[in-house]
Amino acid sequence: MLSHKLNALAERAKTKPVSRRGFLLSAAATSAGLAIGYRPLAGLAATEQSKQGDELAAYIAISEDDTVTIYSSQFDMGQGSYHGIATLVLEELGADWAQVKVEGASADVRHYGNVMWGGGFQGSGGSTSMASSWDRYRKAGAAARMMLVEAAAQAWGVPASEITVSKGVIAHAGSGKSSGFGAFAKPASGLTIPDTIALKDRSEWTEIGNPDLKRFDRVGKTKGEQDFTIDVKLPGMLTAVMIHPPKFGATVASFDADEAKALKGVTDVVAIDRGVAVVATDMWSALKGRDLVTVTWDESKAETRGSAQIMAEYHALATKAPTAVARTDGEPEAALASAAKVLEATYEFPYLAHAAMEPMNAVAHMNSDGVLEIWGGHQMPDFYQQMASKVAGVELVKTRMHIMKTGGGFGRRATPDADVIVEAVAIAKAIGWKAPVKVQWTRENDTRGGRYRPAYVHRMRAGIDADGKLVAWDNHIVGQSIVAGGPFAGLIKDGVDATSVEGSSTLPYAIPNLGVGLTTTDVGVPVLWWRSVGSTHTAYATEMFLDEVIAEIGADQVQFRLDLLKDHPRHAGVLKLAAEKADWGKKLPEGHHWGVAVHESFHSYVAELAEVSVEDGQVIVHRVVAAVDVGTPINPDVITAQVEGGIGFGLGSVLQEELTLTDGAVDQGNYDTYLPLRIDLMPKVEVHIVPSTERPTGIGEPGVPPIGPAIGNAVFRATGQRVRTLPFEKGFKSA
């Protein structure tokens, strides 16, 4: 749902949505040799961003030393998008992995606009990276191959049809001639790209779908050779740490920094819109200086409610009629009124932090020529570039974004107001652009600095008729809107924020009378998308409550779902595969129980069966069997890793993660009080991939939603308890 809704936002980027076919390949000779990219069709509106510079914003650059540089339109925060895009290129190009490097690219929406979002702006999210890249990068790779072959054919005086390209070698078997790419990079750049670009048949693939292909960047990361924003070092660079308001909405009234300024290493203490920054020659001096600054806050507009009060208000709202309707099938209220039995349950979900390993950071530097350079985890570089340009007071064309890999994001780096980017630029400007400035948040800044998965309450009702059939379903969701008041407000239609209800409003089960309502609250706690967005709570509420119906009827967890999924074969397909691989129906060890959940998010389908026991009052997850349908599987190893990681991420969130507030201030600060999953709690995970020829979808997020309800449903069978308040540490009462 989210990707469809984002199409409407292309207009906000001041360009028309671009179809997957709305580009023509183009080539250019550069200092590298051969560059392959796209140019827009004549008449296509261009943004100011797309007019920057004279360079071809290429997808591929092949140098005379055989290096193949791939410019990624998608941001890599550990999910493997660089590897996936490289796989698409290499499949068609015929390069060897040893000659490949991938760099993040930005500043030209014509080349890098996310086609799954209409093409109007660049961004990575919603598990769209591979779907957005599927056509453009394969075609770019194929075009480069065809041009290299033609250049070789002309040089060798042989038919192009007799030349092969494999593992970085261009060869002609008849003459025995062969060469690397570099020798023909320059000649190829002078050729015209063929009108018809021939892509390989699936039967010829050696890279796409290869289960033995491992990520090309794994060795560098293992050795610590990969640079992240935290590693950026520039000559004369200063480091800044932030003092943020303790309550959201508060602002700086005054501050005393005399003691801090007297400290060796501290160069500046400045107030910006987002708080007070302490600037020093190194991180340690900045931290020591921070502790010596006294800030007086104006809290007249601050959020002062605690999370307990907020949740109490949500529960009260859930008992009333929703303020907006997201879906109505049949007559749910009438069907509930006439049902032989009505089940009711209320589910509560806390605020959650993203808690990535690398805290937020960015580097800003104004060059002597007036060009502003920014290094950071630019998940939405178009927005960040615009924000940075505005804060700095420079033209957009003089704002250059350096796309860095990031040590985790989970949605936190896709911040519409470009928070940490704005901080870096504002601080560098406040000290007169005298040096490059790196803003490095601490873990406490990251946990208390805002942007959380919203808290929600779901009130669920189901009607069962006299024959034991599920005839009515109603889901009233209460919580904050992620997009209200920002550049993505276009996602709100008729009072419904699509990110609040996705997974519930798209429930696939054949229930004749179904209603989904939404009440959006006004709370001053900043919220943001969190890995798998709305499905983080809707999957739990719907799959847990469906299991309550199943238990009431006395049906089988798998078969009951399959009966209701008659019109949704891909949902049914993953559920059947997971059940088969788990040996559904066979007896488990004493005290062990299965829990089942199936969910679709971002057009990918995932079923998970969790084998759980409860021992000494502790929930122990022994094994998870997952089946996934992501269309054509590009990188099976990456898919498996992302499902494993998603299960660990989701498992931690339901077992013990919770962000709370007291009088408006966040209680947690570091990993000692905010508790992501520890390794000793990670179960054995089996991942099974459905073979498919459908277009590829994504897997960075869809593995997360089913794990919570799968565990909850198993816990019920082990103990008879329904965990309706998360996390389990709070909602599960041990015997």
Secondary structure, DSSP 4 states (H G I P E B T S, - for coil): -HHHHHGGGGGGGTS----TTSEEEEEEEETTEEEEEEEEPTT----SGGG-SSS--EEEEE-TTS-EEEEESS--SSS-HHHHHHHHHHHHH---GGGEEEEE--S-HHHH--GGGTSSS----TT-HHHHHHHHHHHHHHHHHHHHHHHHHHHHTS-GGGEEEETTEEEETTTTEEE-SHHHHHHHHTSPPPSS-PPPPGGG-SSTT-TTPPPTTHHHHHTT---BGGG---TT-EEEEEE--SSTT-EEEEEE-HHHHTSTTEEEEEEETTEEEEEESSHHHHHHHHTT-EEEEE-TTS----HHHHHHHHHHHHTS--SEEEEEES-HHHHHHH-SEEEEEEEEE-BB----SS--EEEEEE-TTS-EEEEE--SSHHHHHHHHHHHHT--GGGEEEEE-B-S--TTTT--TT-HHHHHHHHHHHHTTT-S-EEEE--HHHHHHSS-BBPPEEEEEEEEE-TTS-EEEEEEEEEEE-SSTTSTTGGGEETTEEHHHHTTTTT--S--SEEEEEEEEE--SS-B---TTTTHHHHHHHHHHHHHHHHHHHT--HHHHHHHHTTT-HHHHHHHHHHHHHTTTTSPPSTT-EEEEEEEEETTEEEEEEEEEEEETTEEEEEEEEEEEE-SS-S-HHHHHHHHHHHHHHHHHHHHT--B-EETTEE---STTTS-PPPGGGPPEEEEEE----SPP---TTTTSTTHHHHHHHHHHHHHS----BSSHHHH----
